[in-house]
Amino acid sequence: MPFKNPGKYIIPCIESIINQTYKNWELIAVNDHSNDGSYPQAMSYANRHINIRVINSDGKGIIDALQCGYKHSRGDYIHRMDSDDIMPTDKLENMLEAMSPNCLVTGLVDYFSDDFDLGDGYKKYTDWINNSMTSDDLWRGIYKECPIPSSGWLIHRDDFEAMGAFNSSFIPEDYDFSFRLYQSGMDLRVVPQVIHYWRDSTNRTSRTKSSYFPENYFDLKVYYFLEIDRDNSISLMLWGAGKKGKKIAKSLINNGIGFTWVTDNPSKFGVNIYDQIVQSRNDVNLKNYQQIIAISSPREQNEIQSVLDGMELKNRMNYFWFC
Protein backbone atom coordinates (compact mmCIF):
# COMPACT_ATOMS: atom_id res chain seq x y z
CA MET A 1 0.00 0.00 0.00
CA PRO A 2 1.81 3.13 -1.18
CA PHE A 3 0.79 6.32 0.57
CA LYS A 4 1.53 9.97 -0.04
CA ASN A 5 -0.36 12.48 2.06
CA PRO A 6 -3.64 10.57 2.41
CA GLY A 7 -4.39 12.59 5.54
CA LYS A 8 -7.25 11.38 7.74
CA TYR A 9 -8.25 8.69 5.22
CA ILE A 10 -5.34 6.38 6.05
CA ILE A 11 -6.95 5.45 9.39
CA PRO A 12 -10.23 3.98 8.04
CA CYS A 13 -8.21 2.34 5.27
CA ILE A 14 -5.92 0.47 7.66
CA GLU A 15 -8.83 -0.32 9.97
CA SER A 16 -10.66 -1.95 7.05
CA ILE A 17 -7.62 -4.20 6.51
CA ILE A 18 -7.34 -5.10 10.18
CA ASN A 19 -11.04 -6.01 10.21
CA GLN A 20 -10.76 -8.55 7.37
CA THR A 21 -12.42 -11.89 8.05
CA TYR A 22 -9.34 -13.52 6.47
CA LYS A 23 -6.47 -13.02 8.90
CA ASN A 24 -3.34 -14.44 7.28
CA TRP A 25 -2.19 -11.25 5.58
CA GLU A 26 0.70 -8.82 5.76
CA LEU A 27 0.46 -5.11 5.01
CA ILE A 28 3.51 -3.36 3.57
CA ALA A 29 2.72 0.35 3.83
CA VAL A 30 5.20 2.37 1.77
CA ASN A 31 5.62 6.02 2.67
CA ASP A 32 6.23 8.05 -0.51
CA HIS A 33 7.65 11.16 1.21
CA SER A 34 4.44 12.15 3.03
CA ASN A 35 4.47 15.33 5.10
CA ASP A 36 0.91 15.40 6.41
CA GLY A 37 1.27 13.29 9.54
CA SER A 38 0.17 10.06 7.87
CA TYR A 39 3.57 8.40 8.44
CA PRO A 40 3.33 8.49 12.27
CA GLN A 41 -0.30 7.40 12.00
CA ALA A 42 0.74 4.37 9.96
CA MET A 43 3.62 3.67 12.36
CA SER A 44 1.22 3.66 15.30
CA TYR A 45 -0.54 0.68 13.67
CA ALA A 46 2.74 -1.06 12.86
CA ASN A 47 3.79 -0.74 16.51
CA ARG A 48 0.61 -2.55 17.60
CA HIS A 49 0.25 -5.18 14.83
CA ILE A 50 3.05 -7.58 13.91
CA ASN A 51 1.65 -8.13 10.40
CA ILE A 52 1.90 -4.41 9.50
CA ARG A 53 5.20 -2.96 8.36
CA VAL A 54 5.84 0.66 7.38
CA ILE A 55 8.85 1.46 5.20
CA ASN A 56 10.05 4.57 3.43
CA SER A 57 10.21 4.43 -0.34
CA ASP A 58 13.71 4.25 -1.74
CA GLY A 59 12.58 6.23 -4.80
CA LYS A 60 10.01 8.84 -5.70
CA GLY A 61 6.52 8.39 -7.10
CA ILE A 62 3.96 5.63 -7.04
CA ILE A 63 5.75 3.12 -9.29
CA ASP A 64 8.91 3.30 -7.15
CA ALA A 65 6.77 2.92 -4.01
CA LEU A 66 4.94 -0.11 -5.41
CA GLN A 67 8.21 -1.75 -6.43
CA CYS A 68 9.72 -1.01 -3.02
CA GLY A 69 6.77 -2.55 -1.19
CA TYR A 70 6.77 -5.61 -3.42
CA LYS A 71 10.47 -6.14 -2.77
CA HIS A 72 9.73 -6.40 0.95
CA SER A 73 6.62 -8.60 0.63
CA ARG A 74 6.66 -12.28 1.58
CA GLY A 75 3.18 -13.57 0.74
CA ASP A 76 2.18 -16.11 -1.89
CA TYR A 77 -0.58 -13.81 -3.17
CA ILE A 78 -0.21 -10.16 -4.10
CA HIS A 79 -2.82 -7.45 -3.73
CA ARG A 80 -2.47 -3.70 -4.05
CA MET A 81 -4.37 -1.30 -1.79
CA ASP A 82 -4.77 2.47 -2.14
CA SER A 83 -4.38 4.34 1.12
CA ASP A 84 -7.55 6.40 0.96
CA ASP A 85 -9.92 3.55 0.04
CA ILE A 86 -11.75 0.92 2.08
CA MET A 87 -11.96 -2.87 1.91
CA PRO A 88 -15.27 -4.64 2.60
CA THR A 89 -14.64 -6.93 5.58
CA ASP A 90 -14.83 -10.10 3.46
CA LYS A 91 -12.78 -8.84 0.52
CA LEU A 92 -9.70 -11.04 0.93
CA GLU A 93 -11.74 -14.08 1.96
CA ASN A 94 -14.00 -13.87 -1.10
CA MET A 95 -11.13 -13.24 -3.50
CA LEU A 96 -9.09 -16.15 -2.15
CA GLU A 97 -12.08 -18.48 -2.37
CA ALA A 98 -12.38 -17.62 -6.07
CA MET A 99 -8.67 -18.15 -6.74
CA SER A 100 -7.40 -20.96 -8.94
CA PRO A 101 -4.00 -21.64 -10.56
CA ASN A 102 -2.83 -19.25 -13.29
CA CYS A 103 -5.57 -16.67 -12.84
CA LEU A 104 -6.26 -13.21 -11.52
CA VAL A 105 -9.29 -12.59 -9.31
CA THR A 106 -11.15 -9.29 -9.48
CA GLY A 107 -14.65 -8.09 -8.63
CA LEU A 108 -17.20 -5.31 -8.51
CA VAL A 109 -16.44 -1.84 -7.12
CA ASP A 110 -18.29 1.12 -5.70
CA TYR A 111 -17.42 4.79 -5.31
CA PHE A 112 -18.21 6.82 -2.22
CA SER A 113 -17.34 10.17 -0.69
CA ASP A 114 -17.62 11.56 2.83
CA ASP A 115 -17.06 15.09 1.60
CA PHE A 116 -19.48 15.75 -1.28
CA ASP A 117 -22.00 14.19 -3.63
CA LEU A 118 -20.42 12.03 -6.31
CA GLY A 119 -20.39 13.43 -9.83
CA ASP A 120 -21.99 11.65 -12.76
CA GLY A 121 -18.59 10.83 -14.25
CA TYR A 122 -17.57 8.56 -11.38
CA LYS A 123 -21.01 6.94 -11.27
CA LYS A 124 -20.85 6.19 -15.00
CA TYR A 125 -17.33 4.78 -14.66
CA THR A 126 -18.47 2.53 -11.80
CA ASP A 127 -21.39 1.27 -13.89
CA TRP A 128 -19.11 0.74 -16.88
CA ILE A 129 -16.56 -1.30 -14.89
CA ASN A 130 -19.20 -3.42 -13.16
CA ASN A 131 -21.06 -4.07 -16.41
CA SER A 132 -17.77 -5.15 -18.00
CA MET A 133 -17.11 -7.45 -15.05
CA THR A 134 -20.45 -9.20 -15.42
CA SER A 135 -20.31 -9.47 -19.22
CA ASP A 136 -18.91 -12.40 -21.15
CA ASP A 137 -15.95 -10.27 -22.28
CA LEU A 138 -14.26 -8.07 -19.68
CA TRP A 139 -11.80 -6.85 -22.32
CA ARG A 140 -14.46 -5.55 -24.72
CA GLY A 141 -13.71 -1.92 -23.79
CA ILE A 142 -10.02 -2.20 -22.87
CA TYR A 143 -9.12 0.71 -25.20
CA LYS A 144 -11.92 2.89 -23.80
CA GLU A 145 -11.11 2.76 -20.10
CA CYS A 146 -9.11 0.76 -17.56
CA PRO A 147 -11.32 -2.28 -16.80
CA ILE A 148 -9.40 -3.66 -13.79
CA PRO A 149 -9.66 -1.43 -10.67
CA SER A 150 -6.29 -0.40 -9.25
CA SER A 151 -7.08 -2.02 -5.89
CA GLY A 152 -9.44 -4.65 -7.20
CA TRP A 153 -7.28 -7.67 -7.97
CA LEU A 154 -5.49 -10.61 -6.38
CA ILE A 155 -2.85 -12.75 -8.10
CA HIS A 156 -0.32 -15.44 -7.19
CA ARG A 157 3.22 -14.15 -6.92
CA ASP A 158 4.53 -16.49 -9.65
CA ASP A 159 1.90 -15.29 -12.15
CA PHE A 160 2.55 -11.68 -11.13
CA GLU A 161 6.27 -12.11 -11.74
CA ALA A 162 5.61 -13.69 -15.15
CA MET A 163 3.77 -10.56 -16.34
CA GLY A 164 6.30 -8.05 -15.03
CA ALA A 165 4.97 -7.35 -11.51
CA PHE A 166 4.95 -3.59 -10.80
CA ASN A 167 7.42 -2.77 -13.59
CA SER A 168 5.07 -0.42 -15.42
CA SER A 169 6.30 1.56 -18.38
CA PHE A 170 3.41 4.03 -18.40
CA ILE A 171 1.36 6.23 -16.13
CA PRO A 172 -1.33 5.49 -15.11
CA GLU A 173 0.31 2.33 -13.84
CA ASP A 174 -3.00 0.55 -13.17
CA TYR A 175 -4.04 0.92 -16.81
CA ASP A 176 -0.61 -0.31 -17.91
CA PHE A 177 -1.11 -3.32 -15.63
CA SER A 178 -4.51 -4.03 -17.20
CA PHE A 179 -2.98 -4.01 -20.68
CA ARG A 180 -0.19 -6.36 -19.59
CA LEU A 181 -2.79 -8.67 -18.08
CA TYR A 182 -4.80 -8.52 -21.32
CA GLN A 183 -1.65 -9.29 -23.30
CA SER A 184 -0.81 -12.26 -21.07
CA GLY A 185 -4.06 -14.08 -21.82
CA MET A 186 -4.30 -15.10 -18.18
CA ASP A 187 -7.59 -16.51 -16.90
CA LEU A 188 -9.83 -14.09 -14.96
CA ARG A 189 -12.24 -14.86 -12.14
CA VAL A 190 -14.81 -12.25 -11.11
CA VAL A 191 -16.27 -12.11 -7.60
CA PRO A 192 -19.93 -11.15 -8.27
CA GLN A 193 -20.12 -8.63 -5.44
CA VAL A 194 -18.43 -5.39 -4.37
CA ILE A 195 -14.87 -6.13 -3.28
CA HIS A 196 -13.56 -2.56 -3.10
CA TYR A 197 -14.80 0.89 -2.09
CA TRP A 198 -13.15 3.71 -4.01
CA ARG A 199 -13.08 7.03 -2.19
CA ASP A 200 -13.56 10.24 -4.15
CA SER A 201 -12.02 13.32 -2.55
CA THR A 202 -10.66 16.68 -3.62
CA ASN A 203 -7.04 15.45 -3.38
CA ARG A 204 -7.50 12.12 -5.17
CA THR A 205 -4.69 11.55 -7.68
CA SER A 206 -7.10 11.16 -10.59
CA ARG A 207 -8.31 14.71 -9.85
CA THR A 208 -4.98 16.41 -9.15
CA LYS A 209 -2.33 14.90 -11.47
CA SER A 210 -2.71 15.55 -15.18
CA SER A 211 -0.96 12.29 -16.10
CA TYR A 212 -4.02 10.51 -14.66
CA PHE A 213 -6.52 12.48 -16.74
CA PRO A 214 -8.14 10.24 -19.41
CA GLU A 215 -7.23 12.60 -22.27
CA ASN A 216 -3.56 11.77 -21.62
CA TYR A 217 -3.93 7.99 -22.00
CA PHE A 218 -3.69 7.82 -25.78
CA ASP A 219 0.03 7.09 -26.07
CA LEU A 220 -0.47 4.11 -23.76
CA LYS A 221 -3.50 2.90 -25.74
CA VAL A 222 -1.74 3.24 -29.09
CA TYR A 223 1.37 1.48 -27.79
CA TYR A 224 -0.56 -1.59 -26.62
CA PHE A 225 -2.81 -1.62 -29.67
CA LEU A 226 0.27 -1.84 -31.88
CA GLU A 227 1.79 -4.50 -29.58
CA ILE A 228 -1.28 -6.70 -29.13
CA ASP A 229 -4.05 -6.16 -31.68
CA ARG A 230 -2.64 -4.49 -34.77
CA ASP A 231 -3.06 -6.68 -37.86
CA ASN A 232 -0.42 -5.44 -40.30
CA SER A 233 -1.98 -7.42 -43.15
CA ILE A 234 -4.79 -4.86 -43.40
CA SER A 235 -4.75 -1.06 -43.67
CA LEU A 236 -5.40 1.05 -40.59
CA MET A 237 -8.14 3.68 -40.37
CA LEU A 238 -8.66 6.37 -37.73
CA TRP A 239 -12.30 7.43 -37.40
CA GLY A 240 -12.80 10.83 -35.76
CA ALA A 241 -10.97 14.15 -36.10
CA GLY A 242 -11.93 15.90 -32.89
CA LYS A 243 -9.61 16.63 -29.97
CA LYS A 244 -9.17 12.94 -29.06
CA GLY A 245 -8.82 11.85 -32.67
CA LYS A 246 -6.01 14.36 -33.11
CA LYS A 247 -4.18 13.00 -30.06
CA ILE A 248 -4.40 9.48 -31.48
CA ALA A 249 -3.25 10.70 -34.89
CA LYS A 250 -0.21 12.37 -33.33
CA SER A 251 0.66 9.19 -31.47
CA LEU A 252 0.35 7.08 -34.62
CA ILE A 253 2.49 9.53 -36.58
CA ASN A 254 5.12 9.58 -33.81
CA ASN A 255 5.23 5.78 -34.04
CA GLY A 256 5.70 5.92 -37.81
CA ILE A 257 2.33 4.27 -38.49
CA GLY A 258 0.49 5.04 -41.71
CA PHE A 259 -3.30 5.35 -41.61
CA THR A 260 -6.35 6.63 -43.43
CA TRP A 261 -8.15 9.36 -41.48
CA VAL A 262 -11.93 9.73 -41.81
CA THR A 263 -14.68 11.75 -40.18
CA ASP A 264 -18.44 12.25 -40.28
CA ASN A 265 -18.01 16.01 -39.84
CA PRO A 266 -18.52 17.72 -43.25
CA SER A 267 -16.54 20.77 -42.12
CA LYS A 268 -13.40 18.62 -41.97
CA PHE A 269 -13.74 16.80 -45.29
CA GLY A 270 -10.53 17.39 -47.28
CA VAL A 271 -8.83 19.28 -44.43
CA ASN A 272 -5.07 18.79 -43.97
CA ILE A 273 -4.21 18.00 -40.35
CA TYR A 274 -0.61 17.00 -39.47
CA ASP A 275 0.01 16.44 -43.21
CA GLN A 276 -2.89 13.97 -43.32
CA ILE A 277 -5.94 14.63 -45.52
CA VAL A 278 -9.14 13.84 -43.63
CA GLN A 279 -11.75 12.06 -45.75
CA SER A 280 -15.45 11.45 -45.47
CA ARG A 281 -16.24 8.13 -43.86
CA ASN A 282 -18.67 7.46 -46.72
CA ASP A 283 -15.77 7.47 -49.18
CA VAL A 284 -14.16 4.33 -47.73
CA ASN A 285 -15.19 0.68 -47.40
CA LEU A 286 -15.01 -0.11 -43.68
CA LYS A 287 -14.42 -3.79 -44.40
CA ASN A 288 -11.06 -2.94 -45.94
CA TYR A 289 -9.65 -1.51 -42.71
CA GLN A 290 -8.80 -2.22 -39.13
CA GLN A 291 -10.40 0.74 -37.39
CA ILE A 292 -9.59 2.90 -34.38
CA ILE A 293 -12.74 4.81 -33.43
CA ALA A 294 -12.36 8.12 -31.59
CA ILE A 295 -15.95 9.32 -31.27
CA SER A 296 -17.16 10.54 -27.86
CA SER A 297 -20.81 11.41 -28.43
CA PRO A 298 -23.06 8.61 -27.09
CA ARG A 299 -25.57 9.27 -29.87
CA GLU A 300 -22.92 9.02 -32.58
CA GLN A 301 -21.41 5.95 -30.92
CA ASN A 302 -24.78 4.19 -31.07
CA GLU A 303 -25.19 5.12 -34.73
CA ILE A 304 -21.70 3.88 -35.57
CA GLN A 305 -22.22 0.66 -33.64
CA SER A 306 -25.36 -0.01 -35.68
CA VAL A 307 -23.38 0.44 -38.88
CA LEU A 308 -20.62 -1.91 -37.67
CA ASP A 309 -23.11 -4.53 -36.53
CA GLY A 310 -24.94 -4.32 -39.84
CA MET A 311 -21.68 -5.12 -41.61
CA GLU A 312 -21.01 -8.00 -39.17
CA LEU A 313 -17.69 -6.49 -38.10
CA LYS A 314 -16.16 -7.72 -34.82
CA ASN A 315 -15.09 -5.69 -31.80
CA ARG A 316 -11.34 -6.06 -30.99
CA MET A 317 -10.76 -7.57 -34.39
CA ASN A 318 -12.12 -5.21 -37.04
CA TYR A 319 -12.66 -2.16 -34.85
CA PHE A 320 -11.49 -0.76 -31.51
CA TRP A 321 -13.30 1.88 -29.47
CA PHE A 322 -10.74 4.34 -28.07
CA CYS A 323 -13.32 6.74 -26.58
C-alpha positions in Angstrom: 0.0 0.0 0.0 1.8 3.1 -1.2 0.8 6.3 0.6 1.5 10.0 0.0 -0.4 12.5 2.1 -3.6 10.6 2.4 -4.4 12.6 5.5 -7.3 11.4 7.7 -8.2 8.7 5.2 -5.3 6.4 6.0 -6.9 5.5 9.4 -10.2 4.0 8.0 -8.2 2.3 5.3 -5.9 0.5 7.7 -8.8 -0.3 10.0 -10.7 -2.0 7.1 -7.6 -4.2 6.5 -7.3 -5.1 10.2 -11.0 -6.0 10.2 -10.8 -8.5 7.4 -12.4 -11.9 8.0 -9.3 -13.5 6.5 -6.5 -13.0 8.9 -3.3 -14.4 7.3 -2.2 -11.2 5.6 0.7 -8.8 5.8 0.5 -5.1 5.0 3.5 -3.4 3.6 2.7 0.3 3.8 5.2 2.4 1.8 5.6 6.0 2.7 6.2 8.1 -0.5 7.6 11.2 1.2 4.4 12.2 3.0 4.5 15.3 5.1 0.9 15.4 6.4 1.3 13.3 9.5 0.2 10.1 7.9 3.6 8.4 8.4 3.3 8.5 12.3 -0.3 7.4 12.0 0.7 4.4 10.0 3.6 3.7 12.4 1.2 3.7 15.3 -0.5 0.7 13.7 2.7 -1.1 12.9 3.8 -0.7 16.5 0.6 -2.6 17.6 0.2 -5.2 14.8 3.0 -7.6 13.9 1.6 -8.1 10.4 1.9 -4.4 9.5 5.2 -3.0 8.4 5.8 0.7 7.4 8.9 1.5 5.2 10.1 4.6 3.4 10.2 4.4 -0.3 13.7 4.3 -1.7 12.6 6.2 -4.8 10.0 8.8 -5.7 6.5 8.4 -7.1 4.0 5.6 -7.0 5.8 3.1 -9.3 8.9 3.3 -7.1 6.8 2.9 -4.0 4.9 -0.1 -5.4 8.2 -1.8 -6.4 9.7 -1.0 -3.0 6.8 -2.5 -1.2 6.8 -5.6 -3.4 10.5 -6.1 -2.8 9.7 -6.4 1.0 6.6 -8.6 0.6 6.7 -12.3 1.6 3.2 -13.6 0.7 2.2 -16.1 -1.9 -0.6 -13.8 -3.2 -0.2 -10.2 -4.1 -2.8 -7.4 -3.7 -2.5 -3.7 -4.0 -4.4 -1.3 -1.8 -4.8 2.5 -2.1 -4.4 4.3 1.1 -7.6 6.4 1.0 -9.9 3.5 0.0 -11.7 0.9 2.1 -12.0 -2.9 1.9 -15.3 -4.6 2.6 -14.6 -6.9 5.6 -14.8 -10.1 3.5 -12.8 -8.8 0.5 -9.7 -11.0 0.9 -11.7 -14.1 2.0 -14.0 -13.9 -1.1 -11.1 -13.2 -3.5 -9.1 -16.2 -2.1 -12.1 -18.5 -2.4 -12.4 -17.6 -6.1 -8.7 -18.2 -6.7 -7.4 -21.0 -8.9 -4.0 -21.6 -10.6 -2.8 -19.2 -13.3 -5.6 -16.7 -12.8 -6.3 -13.2 -11.5 -9.3 -12.6 -9.3 -11.1 -9.3 -9.5 -14.7 -8.1 -8.6 -17.2 -5.3 -8.5 -16.4 -1.8 -7.1 -18.3 1.1 -5.7 -17.4 4.8 -5.3 -18.2 6.8 -2.2 -17.3 10.2 -0.7 -17.6 11.6 2.8 -17.1 15.1 1.6 -19.5 15.7 -1.3 -22.0 14.2 -3.6 -20.4 12.0 -6.3 -20.4 13.4 -9.8 -22.0 11.6 -12.8 -18.6 10.8 -14.3 -17.6 8.6 -11.4 -21.0 6.9 -11.3 -20.8 6.2 -15.0 -17.3 4.8 -14.7 -18.5 2.5 -11.8 -21.4 1.3 -13.9 -19.1 0.7 -16.9 -16.6 -1.3 -14.9 -19.2 -3.4 -13.2 -21.1 -4.1 -16.4 -17.8 -5.1 -18.0 -17.1 -7.4 -15.0 -20.4 -9.2 -15.4 -20.3 -9.5 -19.2 -18.9 -12.4 -21.1 -16.0 -10.3 -22.3 -14.3 -8.1 -19.7 -11.8 -6.9 -22.3 -14.5 -5.6 -24.7 -13.7 -1.9 -23.8 -10.0 -2.2 -22.9 -9.1 0.7 -25.2 -11.9 2.9 -23.8 -11.1 2.8 -20.1 -9.1 0.8 -17.6 -11.3 -2.3 -16.8 -9.4 -3.7 -13.8 -9.7 -1.4 -10.7 -6.3 -0.4 -9.3 -7.1 -2.0 -5.9 -9.4 -4.6 -7.2 -7.3 -7.7 -8.0 -5.5 -10.6 -6.4 -2.9 -12.8 -8.1 -0.3 -15.4 -7.2 3.2 -14.2 -6.9 4.5 -16.5 -9.6 1.9 -15.3 -12.1 2.6 -11.7 -11.1 6.3 -12.1 -11.7 5.6 -13.7 -15.1 3.8 -10.6 -16.3 6.3 -8.0 -15.0 5.0 -7.4 -11.5 5.0 -3.6 -10.8 7.4 -2.8 -13.6 5.1 -0.4 -15.4 6.3 1.6 -18.4 3.4 4.0 -18.4 1.4 6.2 -16.1 -1.3 5.5 -15.1 0.3 2.3 -13.8 -3.0 0.6 -13.2 -4.0 0.9 -16.8 -0.6 -0.3 -17.9 -1.1 -3.3 -15.6 -4.5 -4.0 -17.2 -3.0 -4.0 -20.7 -0.2 -6.4 -19.6 -2.8 -8.7 -18.1 -4.8 -8.5 -21.3 -1.7 -9.3 -23.3 -0.8 -12.3 -21.1 -4.1 -14.1 -21.8 -4.3 -15.1 -18.2 -7.6 -16.5 -16.9 -9.8 -14.1 -15.0 -12.2 -14.9 -12.1 -14.8 -12.2 -11.1 -16.3 -12.1 -7.6 -19.9 -11.2 -8.3 -20.1 -8.6 -5.4 -18.4 -5.4 -4.4 -14.9 -6.1 -3.3 -13.6 -2.6 -3.1 -14.8 0.9 -2.1 -13.1 3.7 -4.0 -13.1 7.0 -2.2 -13.6 10.2 -4.2 -12.0 13.3 -2.5 -10.7 16.7 -3.6 -7.0 15.5 -3.4 -7.5 12.1 -5.2 -4.7 11.6 -7.7 -7.1 11.2 -10.6 -8.3 14.7 -9.8 -5.0 16.4 -9.1 -2.3 14.9 -11.5 -2.7 15.6 -15.2 -1.0 12.3 -16.1 -4.0 10.5 -14.7 -6.5 12.5 -16.7 -8.1 10.2 -19.4 -7.2 12.6 -22.3 -3.6 11.8 -21.6 -3.9 8.0 -22.0 -3.7 7.8 -25.8 0.0 7.1 -26.1 -0.5 4.1 -23.8 -3.5 2.9 -25.7 -1.7 3.2 -29.1 1.4 1.5 -27.8 -0.6 -1.6 -26.6 -2.8 -1.6 -29.7 0.3 -1.8 -31.9 1.8 -4.5 -29.6 -1.3 -6.7 -29.1 -4.0 -6.2 -31.7 -2.6 -4.5 -34.8 -3.1 -6.7 -37.9 -0.4 -5.4 -40.3 -2.0 -7.4 -43.1 -4.8 -4.9 -43.4 -4.7 -1.1 -43.7 -5.4 1.1 -40.6 -8.1 3.7 -40.4 -8.7 6.4 -37.7 -12.3 7.4 -37.4 -12.8 10.8 -35.8 -11.0 14.1 -36.1 -11.9 15.9 -32.9 -9.6 16.6 -30.0 -9.2 12.9 -29.1 -8.8 11.9 -32.7 -6.0 14.4 -33.1 -4.2 13.0 -30.1 -4.4 9.5 -31.5 -3.3 10.7 -34.9 -0.2 12.4 -33.3 0.7 9.2 -31.5 0.3 7.1 -34.6 2.5 9.5 -36.6 5.1 9.6 -33.8 5.2 5.8 -34.0 5.7 5.9 -37.8 2.3 4.3 -38.5 0.5 5.0 -41.7 -3.3 5.3 -41.6 -6.4 6.6 -43.4 -8.1 9.4 -41.5 -11.9 9.7 -41.8 -14.7 11.8 -40.2 -18.4 12.2 -40.3 -18.0 16.0 -39.8 -18.5 17.7 -43.3 -16.5 20.8 -42.1 -13.4 18.6 -42.0 -13.7 16.8 -45.3 -10.5 17.4 -47.3 -8.8 19.3 -44.4 -5.1 18.8 -44.0 -4.2 18.0 -40.4 -0.6 17.0 -39.5 0.0 16.4 -43.2 -2.9 14.0 -43.3 -5.9 14.6 -45.5 -9.1 13.8 -43.6 -11.7 12.1 -45.8 -15.5 11.4 -45.5 -16.2 8.1 -43.9 -18.7 7.5 -46.7 -15.8 7.5 -49.2 -14.2 4.3 -47.7 -15.2 0.7 -47.4 -15.0 -0.1 -43.7 -14.4 -3.8 -44.4 -11.1 -2.9 -45.9 -9.6 -1.5 -42.7 -8.8 -2.2 -39.1 -10.4 0.7 -37.4 -9.6 2.9 -34.4 -12.7 4.8 -33.4 -12.4 8.1 -31.6 -15.9 9.3 -31.3 -17.2 10.5 -27.9 -20.8 11.4 -28.4 -23.1 8.6 -27.1 -25.6 9.3 -29.9 -22.9 9.0 -32.6 -21.4 5.9 -30.9 -24.8 4.2 -31.1 -25.2 5.1 -34.7 -21.7 3.9 -35.6 -22.2 0.7 -33.6 -25.4 0.0 -35.7 -23.4 0.4 -38.9 -20.6 -1.9 -37.7 -23.1 -4.5 -36.5 -24.9 -4.3 -39.8 -21.7 -5.1 -41.6 -21.0 -8.0 -39.2 -17.7 -6.5 -38.1 -16.2 -7.7 -34.8 -15.1 -5.7 -31.8 -11.3 -6.1 -31.0 -10.8 -7.6 -34.4 -12.1 -5.2 -37.0 -12.7 -2.2 -34.8 -11.5 -0.8 -31.5 -13.3 1.9 -29.5 -10.7 4.3 -28.1 -13.3 6.7 -26.6 
